[in-house]
Amino acid sequence: MTDTVTTSDAALWDDRPLSASGDSRGLRGKPDWTDLAYFLLLSLGAAFALNQYHYAMDGYEKAILVGTVPSLVWMGWLWRPLRSLTVIAGLLALLAVWLYSGGGGLHQGDITRAESVFLLKYLLSSQSAILWMCALFVLATVAYWVGYASRTAAWMGTGLTWAAVYAGTVGMLVRWREGHLLGPDIGHIPVSNLYEVFVLFALITALFYLYYERRYNTRALGGFVLLVVTSSVVFLLWYSLTREAFQIQPLVPALKSWWMKLHVPANFIGYGTFALSAMVGFAYLVKEHSETVSRRKLIPVFLLGAIMCAEPFMFGSREISATWMLYFGGGALIVATILAFRGPIGRRLPPLEVLDDIMYRAIAVGFAFFTVATILGALWAADAWGAYWQWDPKETWALIVWLNYAAWLHMRLMKGLRGTMAAYWALAGLLITSFAFLGVNMFLSGLHSYGEL
């Protein structure tokens, strides 16, 4: 595909041109003075962090911090909205750090101020910001679906999704600082347990969707993709309320490694894009059957969608839970409703060729990062346990996920896999990925048992 993709008029929900850069440039072109200014700003921020918090970082972590600067500049050149996200979220997080310090210097702080300072209590503490993220994602999902009848609501869906991403990013950054305020041996990058990685998963999935929304100039996919994000939010809230998972805990010995800062984010870029591709695959099947009269042809789509809705029920508790029974019933009803209104929904969705292209691009990006994450995981395992591979259940299922998407890409590139089969395969791939993500933690034990439910 070229940088300019033609879509039908029905798929264009606003008047902006298609844009690979996320702004008015359309095509990216060469870096300009704003890229230099962004580089200087990030460099100053990294220098400040090294000066103020060098005692909390080892040599590898300092190298990662320094390497993050050119990486963010490059990504900001590729997609301009990332620059605004990093700058504004960073400044808000810095404001929270300052509020925690009580004016005594950014290297100091009192965690109990989260209960007495208004902005911290209701907006900028990690828990407050993450709760705002959850609420905004749910509202964005509703707005996107209402957007099929109102362009204003569709626009609000985009705005609410961006607001949720900002809130979640601030929450993660502030949570990092809060861990250090609790004690020198407690602070760590917030990607160490299911609570934190569910936030990360929601943010990554939403960010990649927002890129494709602007890239192809359509908001019609927002409702589909935000369904999986909202599902993760529901699980996150349940996990927080029933297990008090929002509390920051010290790291187990196996996780006290700088490898975590590389392995986990790369892994969840894979998970997020695989989830996005699955929901685009669902949209593809809805579009394809939008004019189908026979309900018998819709049964496979409904069954696969219902099984996906049942996954949190299966992984969320070992016992029958009213919460997850209600969730399963509601999810199945949503899938049935989407299929019942497949006609008007399908007319709003982009052409099948565009949906197929998004599905391919998402899987290709996810596969690349998941491959890197698997290699990093093997290196981490050798450092922690003395062996690159031990056929631990988590490792085995990670390999199954990798082989599944490797086969998908092979069949597409070598055999021309397209259309219906590719969409069904992408949906089935999410089931496999979900088991690797949650099911292994629930039902199997091994070296990764520290992540169990």
PyMOL commands that set and color helices and strands:
alter all, ss='L'
color gray80, all
select helices_A, chain A and resi 9-11+33-56+59-78+81-101+111-115+118-124+126-146+151-182+194-216+222-243+253-255+260-288+295-316+322-340+342-348+352-385+393-415+419-443+449-451
alter helices_A, ss='H'
color red, helices_A
deselect
rebuild
show_as cartoon
